[in-house]
Amino acid sequence: MDVTLTIALPTTREDGSAVSPADIASLNIFRADGANAPKPVGSLAGPFSTPTVTFTEHNVPSGNEGYSCDGVEKGKEGDVSDVFPVVVAAPLAKLAAPTIVSATQA
């Protein structure tokens, strides 16, 4: 299954000063499943022109997943976001074969 995240970019730095989407060089995306530590699953290259961006991870296994991300500005990695939980449903099982119940000669 695919999971698409919509991410709101930070508007301030830790000191409270303003930051614009164009100041952010990149975003790093992490995913954790169960008790496993978060692992990098992708990144988005900036600078950005909008206050929100999307990221899609393909072929995510079914189960309980948690996504987080951080931003990079001028080579400095920012704080990691809170974990956003996602439940990825298992794909539907293949349809069973139909049964022919009768046949007649035409």
Residue pairs with C-beta under 8 A, 6 or more apart in sequence:
1 59
1 60
1 62
1 88
1 89
1 91
2 56
2 57
2 58
2 59
2 60
3 56
3 57
3 60
3 65
3 67
3 86
3 88
4 54
4 55
4 56
5 29
5 54
5 55
5 56
5 57
5 67
5 69
5 84
6 52
6 53
6 54
7 27
7 52
7 53
7 54
7 55
7 69
8 51
8 52
9 21
9 24
9 27
9 48
9 51
9 52
9 53
9 71
10 19
10 24
10 71
10 78
11 18
11 19
11 51
12 18
12 19
13 19
13 73
13 78
14 78
14 79
19 73
21 46
21 47
21 48
21 49
21 50
21 51
22 46
22 47
22 48
22 49
23 47
23 73
24 46
24 47
24 48
24 71
24 72
24 73
25 45
25 46
25 47
25 72
25 73
25 74
25 75
26 43
26 44
26 45
26 46
26 71
26 72
27 43
27 44
27 46
27 53
27 55
27 69
27 70
27 71
27 72
28 40
28 43
28 69
28 70
28 71
28 72
28 77
29 40
29 41
29 42
29 43
29 44
29 55
29 57
29 67
29 68
29 69
30 38
30 39
30 40
30 41
30 67
30 68
30 69
30 70
30 80
31 38
31 39
31 41
31 57
31 60
31 65
31 66
31 67
32 38
32 39
32 65
32 66
32 68
32 83
33 61
33 63
33 64
33 65
33 66
34 63
34 64
38 66
38 68
38 83
41 57
42 55
42 57
44 53
44 55
55 69
60 88
61 88
62 88
62 89
62 90
62 91
63 87
63 88
64 85
64 86
64 87
64 88
65 85
65 86
65 87
65 88
66 83
66 84
66 85
66 86
67 83
67 84
67 86
68 80
68 81
68 82
68 83
68 84
69 80
69 81
70 77
70 78
70 79
70 80
70 81
71 77
71 78
72 78
